[in-house]
Amino acid sequence: MSYTIKGKVVHEELEGGFWGIVGDEGKWRPQEFPSELKTVGLEVELEVENVDVMSMFMWGKTVDIKKIIKTEKKE
């Protein structure tokens, strides 16, 4: 079941580095992070679906991005 998340793009240096989303409702780590979203501080609204996988990253909920709803760079 998909749902909408809102937050800012972050790049964490843990375990070799990865991209994630941090918002008021939590932290999410997309399995596949689109290159057009790889900008630290980019505000995003995404439709995602939870993924039940084992991961070496002990950070946030693992999700699949189903749809990019909105992006906005704050200056």
TILUM-338409 format. One record per residue: residue in three letters; chain; y negated, z negated, x of N, C-alpha, C in turn. Coordinates in Angstrom, 1 decimal, decimal comma, padded with zeros to 4 digits, m for minus. Example, Ala and Ser with C-alpha at 12.3 -4.5 7.8 and 13.67 -1.06 7.14 Angstrom:
! TILUM-338409
 type mol   n.yy   n.zz   n.xx  ca.yy  ca.zz  ca.xx   c.yy   c.zz   c.xx
  ala   A  005,7 m007,8  013,2  004,5 m007,8  012,3  003,3 m007,8  013,2
  ser   A  002,2 m007,1  012,8  001,1 m007,1  013,7  000,0 m007,9  012,9
***
This chain:
! TILUM-338409
 type mol   n.yy   n.zz   n.xx  ca.yy  ca.zz  ca.xx   c.yy   c.zz   c.xx
  met   A  001,2  000,0  000,8  000,0  000,0  000,0 m001,2  000,0  000,9
  ser   A m002,2  000,9  000,6 m003,4  001,0  001,5 m004,5  000,1  000,9
  tyr   A m005,4 m000,2  001,8 m006,6 m001,0  001,5 m007,7 m000,6  002,4
  thr   A m008,9 m001,1  002,1 m010,1 m000,7  002,9 m010,5 m001,9  003,8
  ile   A m010,8 m001,5  005,0 m011,4 m002,5  006,0 m012,8 m002,0  006,4
  lys   A m013,6 m003,0  006,8 m014,9 m002,7  007,4 m015,1 m003,6  008,6
  gly   A m015,6 m003,0  009,7 m015,9 m003,8  010,9 m016,5 m002,9  012,0
  lys   A m016,5 m003,5  013,2 m017,0 m002,8  014,4 m015,9 m002,5  015,3
  val   A m016,0 m001,4  016,0 m015,0 m001,0  017,0 m015,2 m001,8  018,3
  val   A m014,1 m002,3  018,8 m014,1 m003,0  020,1 m013,1 m002,4  021,0
  his   A m013,3 m002,7  022,3 m012,2 m002,3  023,3 m011,9 m003,6  024,0
  glu   A m010,6 m004,0  023,9 m010,2 m005,2  024,5 m009,4 m004,9  025,8
  glu   A m009,6 m005,7  026,8 m009,0 m005,4  028,1 m007,6 m006,0  028,3
  leu   A m007,1 m006,7  027,3 m005,8 m007,4  027,4 m004,7 m006,3  027,6
  glu   A m003,7 m006,7  028,3 m002,4 m005,9  028,5 m002,7 m004,4  028,7
  gly   A m003,7 m004,1  029,6 m004,0 m002,7  030,0 m005,0 m002,1  029,1
  gly   A m005,5 m002,8  028,1 m006,6 m002,3  027,2 m006,1 m001,6  026,0
  phe   A m006,9 m001,8  024,9 m006,6 m001,1  023,6 m007,9 m001,2  022,8
  trp   A m007,9 m000,3  021,7 m009,0 m000,3  020,8 m008,7 m001,0  019,5
  gly   A m009,7 m001,7  018,9 m009,4 m002,4  017,7 m010,7 m002,4  016,8
  ile   A m010,5 m003,0  015,7 m011,6 m003,2  014,7 m011,7 m004,7  014,4
  val   A m013,0 m005,2  014,5 m013,2 m006,6  014,2 m014,2 m006,7  013,0
  gly   A m013,9 m007,4  011,9 m014,7 m007,5  010,8 m014,7 m009,0  010,3
  asp   A m015,5 m009,2  009,2 m015,5 m010,5  008,6 m014,2 m011,0  008,1
  glu   A m013,4 m010,0  007,7 m012,1 m010,3  007,1 m010,9 m010,4  008,1
  gly   A m011,2 m010,1  009,4 m010,1 m010,2  010,4 m010,2 m009,2  011,5
  lys   A m009,1 m009,0  012,2 m009,0 m008,0  013,3 m007,8 m007,1  013,0
  trp   A m008,0 m005,8  013,3 m007,0 m004,8  013,1 m006,8 m004,0  014,3
  arg   A m005,6 m003,6  014,6 m005,3 m002,7  015,7 m004,5 m001,5  015,2
  pro   A m005,2 m000,4  015,0 m004,6  000,9  014,6 m003,6  001,3  015,7
  gln   A m002,4  001,8  015,2 m001,4  002,3  016,1 m001,9  003,6  016,9
  glu   A m002,6  004,4  016,1 m003,2  005,7  016,7 m004,7  005,5  016,4
  phe   A m005,4  005,5  017,5 m006,9  005,3  017,4 m007,6  006,6  017,6
  pro   A m008,2  007,2  016,6 m008,8  008,6  016,7 m009,9  008,6  017,8
  ser   A m010,0  009,6  018,6 m011,0  009,7  019,7 m012,4  009,6  019,1
  glu   A m012,6  010,1  017,9 m014,0  010,1  017,4 m014,5  008,7  017,0
  leu   A m013,6  007,7  017,0 m013,9  006,4  016,7 m014,1  005,5  017,9
  lys   A m013,8  006,1  019,1 m013,8  005,3  020,3 m015,2  005,1  020,9
  thr   A m016,0  004,3  020,2 m017,3  004,0  020,6 m017,5  002,5  020,3
  val   A m017,6  001,7  021,3 m017,8  000,2  021,1 m019,0  000,0  020,3
  gly   A m018,9 m000,8  019,2 m020,0 m001,2  018,4 m020,1 m000,3  017,1
  leu   A m019,4  000,8  017,1 m019,4  001,7  015,9 m019,0  001,0  014,7
  glu   A m019,8  001,0  013,7 m019,4  000,4  012,4 m018,6  001,4  011,6
  val   A m017,4  000,9  011,1 m016,5  001,8  010,4 m016,1  001,2  009,1
  glu   A m015,7  002,1  008,2 m015,0  001,7  007,0 m013,8  002,6  006,9
  leu   A m012,6  002,0  006,8 m011,4  002,8  006,9 m010,4  002,4  005,8
  glu   A m009,7  003,4  005,3 m008,5  003,1  004,5 m007,3  003,0  005,4
  val   A m006,6  001,9  005,3 m005,5  001,6  006,2 m004,3  001,1  005,4
  glu   A m003,1  001,1  006,1 m001,9  000,6  005,6 m001,3 m000,3  006,7
  asn   A m000,8 m001,4  006,3 m000,1 m002,3  007,3  001,1 m001,7  007,8
  val   A  001,4 m002,0  009,1  002,6 m001,4  009,7  003,4 m002,6  010,2
  asp   A  004,7 m002,7  009,9  005,6 m003,8  010,4  006,3 m003,4  011,6
  val   A  005,7 m003,7  012,8  006,3 m003,3  014,1  006,1 m004,5  015,0
  met   A  007,0 m004,5  016,0  006,9 m005,4  017,1  006,0 m004,8  018,1
  ser   A  005,1 m005,6  018,7  004,1 m005,1  019,7  003,9 m006,1  020,8
  met   A  003,6 m005,6  022,0  003,2 m006,5  023,1  001,8 m007,1  022,9
  phe   A  001,0 m006,4  022,0 m000,3 m006,9  021,8 m000,3 m008,0  020,8
  met   A m000,7 m009,2  021,2 m000,7 m010,3  020,2 m002,2 m010,4  019,7
  trp   A m002,6 m009,4  019,0 m004,0 m009,3  018,6 m004,1 m008,6  017,3
  gly   A m004,6 m009,2  016,3 m004,9 m008,5  015,0 m003,7 m008,0  014,3
  lys   A m003,9 m007,4  013,1 m002,8 m006,8  012,3 m002,7 m005,3  012,7
  thr   A m001,4 m004,9  012,9 m001,2 m003,5  013,2 m001,3 m002,6  011,9
  val   A m002,1 m001,6  012,0 m002,3 m000,7  010,8 m002,2  000,8  011,2
  asp   A m002,0  001,6  010,2 m002,1  003,0  010,3 m003,4  003,4  009,6
  ile   A m004,2  004,2  010,2 m005,4  004,7  009,5 m005,0  005,9  008,6
  lys   A m005,3  005,8  007,3 m005,0  006,8  006,3 m006,2  007,7  006,1
  lys   A m007,4  007,1  006,2 m008,7  007,9  005,9 m009,9  007,2  006,5
  ile   A m010,7  008,0  007,2 m012,0  007,5  007,7 m013,0  007,7  006,5
  ile   A m013,5  006,6  006,0 m014,4  006,6  004,9 m015,9  006,8  005,4
  lys   A m016,3  006,0  006,4 m017,6  006,0  006,9 m017,7  005,5  008,3
  thr   A m018,6  006,1  009,1 m018,9  005,5  010,4 m020,4  005,5  010,6
  glu   A m020,9  004,5  011,3 m022,4  004,4  011,5 m022,6  003,7  012,8
  lys   A m023,4  004,3  013,7 m023,8  003,7  015,0 m025,1  003,0  014,8
  lys   A m025,0  001,7  015,1 m026,2  000,8  015,0 m026,9  000,8  016,4
  glu   A m028,2  001,0  016,4 m028,9  001,1  017,6 m029,5 m000,3  017,9
***
